[in-house]
Amino acid sequence: MRQLRGQERAITANRQTNWAFADAYVAEDEALHWARDRAREAGLRAVSPGTGAALRLLAATADAKAVAEIGTGTGVSGIYLLNGMRPDGVLTTVDPEPEWQQFAREAFRAAGYAANRSRFIPGPALDVLPRLADGGYDLVFCDGDRLECMDYLAESLRLLRPGGIVVFEGVFAGGRTVDSAAQPAEVLRLRELLREVRESHRLVPTLLPVGDGLLCAVRRG
């Protein structure tokens, strides 16, 4: 790698500072802190505050009444999604670990959301998603097994109404997605996902540099 000149070093440093500032821009409440603590104890990586804020914004922009989430975790992303949804909206969240979903239930309750604002479905995503209604969702958030991301995309296109939004978290894979060195299968699958979303005539995409990368796309009518 060539040595950076002074101006380039300053630009890189400024960009990193700006990204860090943007990612911490939105303050988090006690319910989110509690959910983050549970994620840390369980060895899970929760979405960053900047990623959560972007999810909240997307849900609000879509005026989302029905959202599907792949990967409940301990409820950090779910709280952000509920924050952006309509007051009568319902979050359907899928995870293979019922214990994590129980933490998420408690986090949602601590955040002030009634039980009827969320629907928890335990089980592998690819077993559950085919049972959800065609065209019944305003937003689908994917934060599950990276090896299954292409399957999540296919299911999301079926689940979304025209104008709905599909979102994938973690597409930078800690910088490995753009690293030219040999990479594991999950990173190769993410590269395939990025190409497919970018080139699809059914989607209007963007890639947001928040957290570990947020791939977003609107389904055309």
C-alpha positions as CSV (number, residue, x, y, z in Angstrom):
1,M,0.0,0.0,0.0
2,R,1.4,3.4,-1.0
3,Q,2.2,5.9,1.7
4,L,-0.5,8.6,2.2
5,R,0.5,12.2,1.7
6,G,-0.3,14.8,4.3
7,Q,-3.6,15.9,2.8
8,E,-4.8,12.4,2.2
9,R,-3.9,11.4,5.8
10,A,-6.0,14.4,7.0
11,I,-8.9,13.5,4.8
12,T,-8.8,9.9,6.1
13,A,-8.5,11.0,9.7
14,N,-11.4,13.5,9.3
15,R,-13.6,10.9,7.7
16,Q,-13.0,8.4,10.5
17,T,-13.8,11.2,13.1
18,N,-16.9,12.2,11.2
19,W,-18.1,8.6,11.0
20,A,-17.5,8.1,14.7
21,F,-19.4,11.3,15.5
22,A,-22.3,10.3,13.2
23,D,-22.5,6.8,14.7
24,A,-22.8,8.3,18.3
25,Y,-25.1,11.2,17.3
26,V,-28.3,9.7,18.7
27,A,-28.5,9.3,22.5
28,E,-29.8,6.0,23.8
29,D,-32.1,5.4,26.7
30,E,-32.0,2.9,29.6
31,A,-34.0,0.3,27.7
32,L,-31.5,0.3,24.9
33,H,-28.5,0.2,27.3
34,W,-30.1,-2.8,29.1
35,A,-30.6,-4.6,25.8
36,R,-27.0,-3.9,24.8
37,D,-25.8,-5.2,28.1
38,R,-27.7,-8.5,27.5
39,A,-26.2,-8.7,24.0
40,R,-22.7,-8.3,25.3
41,E,-23.3,-11.0,28.0
42,A,-24.6,-13.4,25.3
43,G,-21.6,-12.7,23.0
44,L,-23.8,-11.0,20.4
45,R,-23.0,-8.0,18.3
46,A,-25.8,-5.5,18.5
47,V,-26.3,-2.8,15.8
48,S,-24.5,0.4,16.5
49,P,-26.4,3.5,17.6
50,G,-25.9,5.0,14.1
51,T,-27.3,1.9,12.5
52,G,-30.2,1.9,14.8
53,A,-30.9,5.6,14.1
54,A,-30.9,4.7,10.3
55,L,-33.3,1.9,10.9
56,R,-35.6,4.2,12.9
57,L,-35.5,6.8,10.1
58,L,-36.2,4.2,7.4
59,A,-39.2,2.8,9.3
60,A,-40.6,6.3,9.8
61,T,-40.0,7.2,6.1
62,A,-41.9,4.2,5.1
63,D,-44.7,5.0,7.6
64,A,-44.2,1.3,8.4
65,K,-47.2,-0.6,9.9
66,A,-45.7,-4.0,9.4
67,V,-42.0,-4.8,9.7
68,A,-40.3,-8.2,9.6
69,E,-36.9,-8.6,11.3
70,I,-34.5,-11.5,10.7
71,G,-32.4,-11.8,13.9
72,T,-34.1,-10.6,17.1
73,G,-31.0,-10.7,19.2
74,T,-31.7,-9.1,22.5
75,G,-33.9,-6.4,21.0
76,V,-31.6,-3.4,20.2
77,S,-32.6,-3.2,16.6
78,G,-36.2,-4.0,17.4
79,I,-36.5,-1.0,19.7
80,Y,-35.2,1.3,17.0
81,L,-37.6,-0.2,14.4
82,L,-40.5,0.2,16.8
83,N,-39.5,3.8,17.5
84,G,-39.8,4.6,13.8
85,M,-43.0,2.7,13.1
86,R,-46.6,3.9,13.2
87,P,-48.2,3.8,16.7
88,D,-50.4,0.9,15.5
89,G,-47.5,-0.9,13.8
90,V,-46.5,-4.5,14.5
91,L,-42.9,-5.9,14.4
92,T,-42.6,-9.5,13.5
93,T,-39.2,-10.7,14.6
94,V,-37.6,-14.1,14.0
95,D,-34.7,-15.8,15.8
96,P,-33.6,-19.4,16.4
97,E,-32.8,-18.6,20.1
98,P,-35.9,-18.2,22.3
99,E,-33.8,-17.1,25.2
100,W,-32.6,-14.1,23.3
101,Q,-36.1,-13.3,22.3
102,Q,-37.1,-13.3,25.9
103,F,-34.6,-10.6,26.6
104,A,-36.0,-8.7,23.7
105,R,-39.5,-9.0,25.1
106,E,-38.3,-7.4,28.4
107,A,-36.4,-4.7,26.5
108,F,-39.5,-3.8,24.4
109,R,-41.6,-3.7,27.6
110,A,-39.0,-1.4,29.3
111,A,-39.1,0.8,26.2
112,G,-42.8,1.3,26.8
113,Y,-44.2,-0.9,24.0
114,A,-47.3,-3.0,24.6
115,A,-47.1,-6.8,24.0
116,N,-49.3,-6.5,20.9
117,R,-46.8,-4.3,19.1
118,S,-44.5,-7.3,18.5
119,R,-44.8,-10.8,17.3
120,F,-42.0,-13.2,18.3
121,I,-41.5,-16.3,16.1
122,P,-38.7,-18.7,17.2
123,G,-37.0,-20.8,14.6
124,P,-34.6,-20.7,11.7
125,A,-35.4,-17.8,9.4
126,L,-35.7,-19.9,6.2
127,D,-38.2,-22.1,7.9
128,V,-40.3,-19.2,9.2
129,L,-40.2,-16.6,6.3
130,P,-42.1,-18.8,3.8
131,R,-45.1,-18.7,6.2
132,L,-45.3,-14.9,6.2
133,A,-47.7,-13.2,3.9
134,D,-46.8,-12.1,0.3
135,G,-46.7,-8.3,0.0
136,G,-47.6,-7.8,3.6
137,Y,-44.6,-5.8,4.9
138,D,-43.4,-2.3,4.6
139,L,-39.8,-3.0,5.7
140,V,-37.7,-6.2,6.1
141,F,-34.5,-6.0,8.2
142,C,-32.0,-8.8,7.7
143,D,-29.4,-9.4,10.4
144,G,-29.1,-13.2,10.4
145,D,-26.8,-15.8,8.9
146,R,-24.6,-14.1,6.3
147,L,-24.5,-17.4,4.3
148,E,-28.2,-17.2,3.9
149,C,-28.3,-13.5,2.7
150,M,-29.3,-14.3,-0.9
151,D,-32.2,-16.4,0.4
152,Y,-33.2,-13.5,2.6
153,L,-33.2,-11.2,-0.4
154,A,-35.5,-13.5,-2.4
155,E,-37.9,-13.8,0.6
156,S,-37.8,-10.1,1.2
157,L,-38.8,-9.3,-2.4
158,R,-41.8,-11.6,-1.9
159,L,-42.7,-10.2,1.5
160,L,-42.4,-6.4,0.6
161,R,-45.2,-4.3,-0.8
162,P,-44.3,-2.1,-3.8
163,G,-42.3,0.8,-2.3
164,G,-41.2,-1.3,0.7
165,I,-37.6,-1.3,1.9
166,V,-35.2,-4.2,2.4
167,V,-32.2,-3.6,4.7
168,F,-29.1,-5.7,5.3
169,E,-26.8,-5.1,8.3
170,G,-23.1,-5.9,8.5
171,V,-22.3,-5.9,4.8
172,F,-18.8,-4.5,5.3
173,A,-17.9,-7.6,7.4
174,G,-15.3,-5.6,9.4
175,G,-13.7,-4.4,6.2
176,R,-13.3,-7.9,4.6
177,T,-15.9,-7.3,1.9
178,V,-13.5,-4.9,0.1
179,D,-10.3,-6.7,1.1
180,S,-8.6,-8.4,-1.9
181,A,-7.2,-11.2,0.2
182,A,-8.8,-14.6,0.3
183,Q,-12.0,-14.5,2.2
184,P,-14.4,-17.0,3.8
185,A,-17.7,-18.1,2.2
186,E,-19.8,-15.6,4.1
187,V,-17.9,-12.7,2.8
188,L,-18.1,-14.0,-0.8
189,R,-21.9,-14.3,-0.3
190,L,-22.0,-10.7,0.9
191,R,-20.2,-9.6,-2.3
192,E,-22.8,-11.6,-4.3
193,L,-25.6,-9.8,-2.4
194,L,-24.1,-6.4,-3.0
195,R,-23.8,-7.1,-6.8
196,E,-27.3,-8.5,-7.0
197,V,-28.9,-5.6,-5.2
198,R,-27.0,-3.0,-7.2
199,E,-27.8,-4.6,-10.5
200,S,-31.4,-5.5,-9.9
201,H,-34.0,-3.7,-12.0
202,R,-36.5,-4.3,-9.2
203,L,-34.6,-2.3,-6.6
204,V,-33.4,1.2,-5.9
205,P,-30.3,0.7,-3.7
206,T,-27.9,2.6,-1.5
207,L,-25.1,1.6,0.8
208,L,-24.8,3.6,4.0
209,P,-21.5,3.7,5.9
210,V,-23.0,3.4,9.4
211,G,-21.9,0.7,11.8
212,D,-20.6,-2.3,9.8
213,G,-22.4,-1.2,6.6
214,L,-26.1,-0.9,5.9
215,L,-27.3,-2.0,2.5
216,C,-30.8,-0.5,1.8
217,A,-33.1,-0.8,-1.2
218,V,-36.6,0.2,-2.2
219,R,-38.7,-2.4,-4.1
220,R,-40.1,-0.8,-7.3
221,G,-43.8,-1.1,-7.9
